[in-house]
């Protein structure tokens, strides 16, 4: 159990470094005079999000085989990664469908 706890901690800790959640926390605490409250709010949010993920994973694992869940998660990350790589080749001067063209 200790090995699972340690590997989960390391995985989540490394995954959260520099992600948009951490950047949002830096932004919020930079505009606040109460970094302790920002830490408490973000810690509770991360704990609840992790609880939902762990509960959903446990529930799904009882219905869907673990190998199928791992394959689905792997494919999901592969698709997201491929889309990010493909989008990185887009010209930054061309507007995307989500943004209006730049004014002259």
N, C-alpha and C positions, 0 to 999 in steps of 0.2 A: 504494500500500500504506500509506503514511503517513497518508493521509486516512481509510482504513478503520480503522487503529489508533486514530487520534484520535477518530473518531466513536464507535467501540465503547467507548473509555475514558470519554468524556463521558456516553454513554448509561447505562453500567453504574454509574458513579460517582453520577450524579443519581438513578438508580433505587434505589440502595442507601441513600441518605441518609434517615434516619428510619424505615426499615422495621423489621420485627420482628427481623431478624438484628442490626442495629445496636443495637437496644434490648437484646437478649440479651447482646451483647458488653459494653455499658455496665453491665448488671447483674452479669455475671460479674466484670468488672474491678473493680467497686465492692466486691465481697466478697473480692477477692484482693489479696495484697501483691505480686503479680508481674504487672504489666500487660504486660510484654514477652512473657511466656509466653502470655497471653490473645491478644495481637496475633498472635503466631506461629501459634497454633492456629487462630484465625479466618481468617488469611490463607491457610493451607494448605487449609482447608475450602472457602473461596471459590474458590481456584484449581482444586481438584478438581471442584467442582460446575460451574464454567465449562467445564472440560475435557470433562466428560460431556455438557453441553449442546452444545458445539461439535462433538463427535464425533457425537452423535445427529443434530444438524442437518445435518452433512455427509453422513451415511449416508442420511438421509431424502431429502435433496435429489437424491441419485443415483437414487432410486426414484420419488419423487413430484415433480411439477413445482413449481418455486419459487412460482409464483403460487398454487397450491393450498395450499402450506404457509403462506404469508402470510395467505391468506384464513382458514384454520383457526385460526391464532394470533389474528387479529383478532376472529373470532367468539368464541373462547374468552374473550378479554379483555372483549368486549362483554357476554357472558353473566355473567361474574363481576361486572362493574361494575353491571349491571342488578340483579343479586341483592343487591348491597350497598346500592344506592339503595332498593330495595323493603324491605329489612330495616331501613333507617334510619328508616322511617316507623312501624315497630312500636312499640307502647307498651312502655316499659322496665319497667313494673310487672307485665306479664303474663309468666309463665315460658314459656320456649321448651321444645321437646320434649327438649332436652339437659339442662335444669336442673330440679331439683325445685321445687315451689312453696315460697314463703317460709313459715317457721313464724310463727304469730300471736303 
